[in-house]
Amino acid sequence: MQLRVAACVCVFSILSAAAVLADAPEGYRLVWAEEFDEDGPPNKESWRHEQGFVRNRELQWYQPDNATCKDGLLVIEARREEVSNPRFEADSRDWKRSRRASEFTSSSIQTRGHHEWQYGVFEIRARIDAREGLWPAIWMLGRRGGWPGGGEIDIMEYYDHSILANACWQGRRRWEQKWDTKIVPLKEFDDDWSKDLHVWRMDWDDERIVLSVDDRKLNTIDLAEVDQTMGTRNNPFRQPHYMLLNLAVGGTNGGDPSELEMPGRFEVDYVRVYQRTEDSE
C-alpha cells in the first residue's frame, strides 16, 4: 500500500530521541513526533492556526497568541478578553458574522498541509482542564470529502463532565451523520485525575480504530460496519487524516463559561506517530 507521510522535521536530544524510539510499539517505527521542547510559538513547519469563529457556535475567537511552547509543554490557553469581529454584519444570518465581538479567545492548531497519516499508532500525552464551559479536543479530519464525508476521529474530547472517544462519517445522504460514540463520566476516574498528564492513544489499521487512555480501552470502531452504512461511498477512514489540538469555550457542547475563572489551559507534552514499516514507505 502506497501511503504519503510527511518527513519528520524534529529536533531531539540524543537521550530523548533514544527514549522515544525505545517506546515504539512492537512492529512499528516512529515516523513523526512533536515534543514541544523549544520555547515559543508552535513549530510553523508542523502546525497551522485556525483563526476567528470556526465551528459549533463556539464562543471563543481563535488566534495564534493563545498557543505557546514553554518548559516542554504546548500550552493552549483560553482567556476572557474581548476581540472585535472584523467580519461583523448587523443583519447577517451567519452566526460567524452576526456577532459584533467575542468575549473569549483561545487557539486551535492543526497539521493540515504539513503532516497527514493513514493508519498507525498515535500517542498524545496531555493534561485537560475539566471545568464547565471548556471543550478541549485531540482529533483527526480526513484529507478529502469535507465534513462529515471526510470522516472525523475524536481521540479525546471533554465536555459535560465526561471524556468522549468518537468517530463520525457520512451516511447515504449528503448531510447524514453516523456516529460511533463512547462517553465515560469523569467521576469514573480518581478525584484528581484531570490534574495529571495522561496518554491518549489511537490504534488504527484497515480493519478498526481503537481509542484508549492510559491503556484503558474506550471505543472500537469497526471499519467493515462503517462500509455497510455508506452505500457506494468510499470509507473515509481508509484515507490520510490530519490532527487538530484545540481548546474551545462554550458552543453546542462546551457548556456555560459565564462563571468560569480564566484562564483555562490545555497542555500537551508530546505527539508521537508510529507506523508499520510497510505503511510508512
C-alpha positions as CSV (number, residue, x, y, z in Angstrom):
1,M,0.0,0.0,0.0
2,Q,1.4,3.3,-1.0
3,L,1.0,6.0,1.7
4,R,2.1,9.6,1.9
5,V,3.8,10.6,5.1
6,A,5.5,13.9,5.5
7,A,9.1,13.8,6.6
8,C,9.8,14.3,10.3
9,V,11.3,17.7,11.0
10,C,12.0,17.4,14.7
11,V,14.9,18.2,16.9
12,F,15.7,15.8,19.8
13,S,18.5,15.5,22.2
14,I,20.3,12.1,21.9
15,L,18.8,10.9,25.1
16,S,15.2,11.9,24.4
17,A,15.3,10.5,20.9
18,A,16.5,7.2,22.2
19,A,13.7,7.1,24.8
20,V,11.1,7.8,22.1
21,L,12.4,5.1,19.8
22,A,12.5,2.6,22.7
23,D,8.8,3.3,23.3
24,A,7.8,2.3,19.8
25,P,5.1,-0.5,19.8
26,E,6.4,-3.8,18.6
27,G,6.4,-4.0,14.9
28,Y,6.2,-0.2,14.5
29,R,8.7,2.6,14.0
30,L,8.5,6.3,14.8
31,V,7.6,8.3,11.7
32,W,6.8,11.7,13.3
33,A,7.0,13.3,16.7
34,E,6.4,16.7,18.3
35,E,8.0,17.1,21.7
36,F,7.4,20.9,22.1
37,D,10.9,21.3,23.6
38,E,11.6,24.6,22.1
39,D,10.1,27.6,23.8
40,G,8.0,29.9,21.7
41,P,5.2,29.5,19.1
42,P,4.4,26.0,17.8
43,N,6.6,24.9,15.0
44,K,5.3,26.5,11.9
45,E,6.7,23.7,9.8
46,S,4.3,21.3,11.5
47,W,1.3,23.4,12.7
48,R,-1.0,26.0,11.2
49,H,-3.5,28.1,13.2
50,E,-7.3,28.4,12.8
51,Q,-8.5,31.9,13.0
52,G,-11.7,33.6,14.2
53,F,-15.0,31.9,14.7
54,V,-14.8,28.5,13.2
55,R,-17.4,25.8,14.2
56,N,-20.1,24.7,16.6
57,R,-21.2,28.2,17.5
58,E,-18.4,28.2,20.0
59,L,-17.8,31.5,21.9
60,Q,-14.0,31.8,21.5
61,W,-12.1,33.8,18.9
62,Y,-9.2,31.6,17.7
63,Q,-5.9,33.4,17.4
64,P,-2.2,32.3,17.4
65,D,-1.3,34.3,20.5
66,N,-3.0,31.7,22.8
67,A,-0.7,28.8,21.9
68,T,2.8,28.7,23.1
69,C,5.5,26.2,24.0
70,K,7.1,26.5,27.4
71,D,9.1,24.2,29.6
72,G,8.5,21.2,27.3
73,L,4.7,21.7,27.0
74,L,2.4,23.1,24.4
75,V,0.0,25.4,26.3
76,I,-3.3,26.4,24.7
77,E,-4.9,29.0,26.9
78,A,-8.5,30.2,26.9
79,R,-8.8,33.8,28.1
80,R,-11.6,36.1,28.9
81,E,-10.9,39.1,26.7
82,E,-12.9,41.0,24.1
83,V,-11.9,40.8,20.4
84,S,-13.9,42.7,17.8
85,N,-15.1,40.7,14.8
86,P,-13.8,42.3,11.6
87,R,-16.5,40.4,9.6
88,F,-19.4,41.7,11.6
89,E,-22.6,42.4,9.7
90,A,-25.6,43.6,11.8
91,D,-28.3,41.9,9.7
92,S,-26.4,38.7,8.9
93,R,-27.9,35.3,9.5
94,D,-24.5,33.7,9.6
95,W,-23.5,33.3,13.2
96,K,-19.9,33.9,12.4
97,R,-20.8,37.4,11.0
98,S,-23.7,38.3,13.3
99,R,-21.5,38.6,16.4
100,R,-20.1,42.0,16.9
101,A,-17.3,40.7,19.2
102,S,-16.1,37.7,21.2
103,E,-15.7,37.7,25.0
104,F,-13.2,34.9,24.8
105,T,-10.0,33.9,23.0
106,S,-8.2,30.6,22.5
107,S,-6.2,28.6,19.9
108,S,-6.7,25.7,17.6
109,I,-3.7,24.3,15.7
110,Q,-3.6,21.6,13.1
111,T,-1.2,19.6,10.9
112,R,-3.2,20.1,7.7
113,G,-0.9,20.8,4.8
114,H,2.1,19.7,6.7
115,H,1.6,16.2,8.1
116,E,-1.1,13.6,7.3
117,W,-1.2,9.9,8.1
118,Q,-3.2,6.8,7.1
119,Y,-3.1,4.1,9.8
120,G,-0.7,3.8,12.7
121,V,-0.4,4.2,16.4
122,F,-0.9,7.8,17.7
123,E,0.1,8.7,21.2
124,I,-0.6,12.1,22.8
125,R,0.3,12.9,26.4
126,A,-1.8,15.8,27.7
127,R,-3.5,17.4,30.6
128,I,-7.0,18.8,30.2
129,D,-8.8,21.5,32.2
130,A,-12.0,19.6,33.2
131,R,-14.2,22.5,34.1
132,E,-17.7,23.5,32.9
133,G,-17.5,25.8,29.9
134,L,-14.3,24.4,28.4
135,W,-14.1,21.9,25.5
136,P,-10.6,20.5,24.8
137,A,-10.0,18.1,22.0
138,I,-7.5,15.9,20.2
139,W,-8.9,14.9,16.9
140,M,-8.4,14.0,13.2
141,L,-10.1,15.0,10.0
142,G,-9.8,13.4,6.6
143,R,-7.8,14.9,3.7
144,R,-10.7,14.7,1.3
145,G,-14.5,14.8,1.4
146,G,-15.4,17.8,3.6
147,W,-17.5,17.1,6.7
148,P,-18.8,14.6,7.5
149,G,-17.9,12.9,4.3
150,G,-14.1,13.0,5.0
151,G,-14.5,11.4,8.4
152,E,-13.8,12.6,11.9
153,I,-11.9,10.7,14.7
154,D,-12.1,12.2,18.2
155,I,-9.2,10.6,20.0
156,M,-10.2,12.8,23.0
157,E,-12.8,15.4,23.7
158,Y,-14.1,16.6,27.0
159,Y,-17.4,18.2,27.9
160,D,-20.5,17.8,30.1
161,H,-18.3,16.2,32.8
162,S,-17.3,13.3,30.5
163,I,-14.4,12.0,28.4
164,L,-15.6,11.1,24.8
165,A,-14.0,8.9,22.2
166,N,-15.8,9.1,18.8
167,A,-15.8,8.6,15.1
168,C,-18.2,10.3,12.6
169,W,-18.8,9.7,8.9
170,Q,-21.4,10.4,6.3
171,G,-24.3,8.1,5.7
172,R,-26.0,7.6,2.3
173,R,-27.2,11.2,2.1
174,R,-25.0,14.3,1.9
175,W,-25.5,15.7,5.4
176,E,-26.5,12.4,7.2
177,Q,-24.1,11.9,10.1
178,K,-23.3,8.5,11.5
179,W,-21.6,8.4,14.9
180,D,-19.9,5.8,17.0
181,T,-19.5,7.3,20.4
182,K,-18.3,6.3,23.8
183,I,-18.9,8.5,26.8
184,V,-17.1,7.9,30.1
185,P,-18.2,10.2,33.0
186,L,-15.2,11.8,34.7
187,K,-16.4,10.5,38.0
188,E,-15.3,7.1,37.0
189,F,-11.7,8.3,37.4
190,D,-9.8,9.4,40.5
191,D,-10.9,12.8,42.0
192,D,-7.6,14.5,40.9
193,W,-7.4,12.7,37.6
194,S,-7.7,15.8,35.5
195,K,-4.7,17.4,37.3
196,D,-2.3,14.9,35.8
197,L,-0.9,14.2,32.3
198,H,-2.5,11.2,30.6
199,V,-1.7,9.3,27.4
200,W,-4.4,9.2,24.8
201,R,-3.8,6.6,22.1
202,M,-5.3,5.6,18.8
203,D,-4.5,2.2,17.1
204,W,-5.7,2.5,13.5
205,D,-5.4,-0.1,10.7
206,D,-7.5,-1.1,7.7
207,E,-9.9,-3.1,9.9
208,R,-10.6,-1.0,13.0
209,I,-9.9,2.1,15.1
210,V,-9.2,1.6,18.8
211,L,-9.3,4.6,21.1
212,S,-7.9,4.5,24.6
213,V,-6.5,6.5,27.5
214,D,-3.8,5.2,29.9
215,D,-4.2,1.7,28.4
216,R,-7.9,1.8,29.2
217,K,-9.8,0.9,26.0
218,L,-12.7,3.4,25.4
219,N,-14.1,2.7,22.0
220,T,-13.5,0.4,19.0
221,I,-14.8,1.4,15.5
222,D,-15.2,-1.5,13.1
223,L,-14.4,-0.2,9.6
224,A,-16.5,-3.0,8.0
225,E,-19.5,-1.6,9.8
226,V,-18.7,1.8,8.5
227,D,-18.7,0.4,5.0
228,Q,-22.2,-1.0,5.5
229,T,-23.7,2.3,6.4
230,M,-22.1,4.3,3.5
231,G,-23.6,2.6,0.4
232,T,-21.3,3.2,-2.6
233,R,-19.2,5.9,-0.9
234,N,-15.6,5.3,-0.1
235,N,-14.8,4.7,3.6
236,P,-13.2,7.9,4.9
237,F,-11.1,6.0,7.4
238,R,-9.1,4.5,4.6
239,Q,-7.5,7.8,3.6
240,P,-4.9,10.1,5.3
241,H,-6.1,12.3,8.1
242,Y,-4.5,15.4,9.8
243,M,-4.5,16.2,13.5
244,L,-6.1,19.1,15.4
245,L,-5.4,20.2,19.0
246,N,-7.8,22.9,20.4
247,L,-9.5,24.3,23.4
248,A,-13.0,25.6,22.7
249,V,-15.2,27.7,25.0
250,G,-19.0,27.1,25.2
251,G,-20.7,26.3,21.9
252,T,-23.0,23.4,21.1
253,N,-21.4,21.1,23.7
254,G,-19.0,23.2,25.8
255,G,-21.3,24.4,28.5
256,D,-21.8,27.7,30.1
257,P,-18.5,29.6,30.8
258,S,-20.1,32.7,32.4
259,E,-18.9,31.8,35.9
260,L,-15.6,30.2,34.8
261,E,-12.4,31.6,36.3
262,M,-10.0,32.2,33.5
263,P,-7.6,31.3,32.0
264,G,-8.3,27.7,31.0
265,R,-5.4,25.6,29.9
266,F,-5.0,22.6,27.7
267,E,-1.4,21.3,28.0
268,V,0.3,18.8,25.6
269,D,3.6,17.1,26.5
270,Y,4.1,15.3,23.2
271,V,2.5,13.9,20.0
272,R,4.0,10.7,18.5
273,V,3.1,8.8,15.4
274,Y,4.2,5.2,14.8
275,Q,3.6,3.1,11.7
276,R,4.4,-0.3,10.5
277,T,7.4,-0.2,8.2
278,E,5.3,-1.2,5.1
279,D,2.8,1.5,5.8
280,S,5.3,4.3,6.1
281,E,7.2,3.7,2.8
